[in-house]
Amino acid sequence: MLWQIGVSHSLADIEVDERVRPGESPGAYVLRLAVEKVRAGLQRTHERERLPVLAADTAVVIGAGILGKPRDREQGLTMLRRLSGHTHEVYSAVALGSQRIETRLSLSRVTFRPISEIEIEAYWNSGEPADKAGGYAIQGLGALFVKELQGSYSGVMGLPLFETAELLRGEGIELV
């Protein structure tokens, strides 16, 4: 998605503890993870060269529950059943760090049409939802379930481009 807006970049493989803290709101959760990813990336890049680090995190929320990436088939099927015929929220945070860390938060609402059990099984078997927050990818086959979207399509994909562009411009990074 960064190539889409004209930003050359390289990827850094970093890991952070993605467990939700007690009492943590979905917005605070994704903002914290994005900032922790930036900090980890800055430690790595400062060893070689001084580059800005961009990181993002996304959470799918229905009711009081944050749906992360499904850990297995059963959890993935359960997530899709919960989303079927309902509206959920998608929180996407983006953070950019160099001298200091700046953040932005995107909130979108996605309504799924009712999904049959056959469709749920077939979608899981496609392999697409296995590593996606909430167990679906709006940019893929998961789009077939989306009845309505209010907010940021790119935010639901995992990187809210409007907010990302704001941060990059603030750092003087040229876009498209």
Phi, psi and omega in degrees: 000331177293323176300324181303325181257014172083025182253114174285147185198169171229157183261143175240130179272108180231161179229139174227159177286115185263016178288141177285134178277150180305131178078002183282127178286158179302319179296315179296324180298307183291327176296316179300314181295320179298317179294317179297323177294320177297314180301317178296320178293321178296321177300320181288314184286329180292341176290330183254301182208161184269097179239147173292148180241131178246135178216156180217161173210150184225142175226138175261130185233128173226127187063229179262006186255134173270123179262110177275208175282136180295136181279341179199178182303313184298317179293322178298316178296320179298318179299313181297322177297321179294323182283333184304122176075011183232166174259136176230167179252147175236117177260125176233124178249145175229141180227143178230129182229139168216270175284325177220169181250125176249148181227159171218153181231135177242136177236125179234155176241128182237130177250125175267143169287164174299135182245131180287160178298324178296318179294319180299312179298314182296320180296314178301317182294342177292340181089344185298316188279355189299329183238031183244139175302131181079356177076025176207160177235113181295334181278000180236219180297334179301339178299335180296340182266346187278113178274322183208145176227127173241115180127220189255115175300313180294329176296319177294328176291334177127353177217099181292107188292325178300309181294322178298315179298320177302313180297315181296316177299321178299334176269001180081019180272126181287140177242154180017000000 
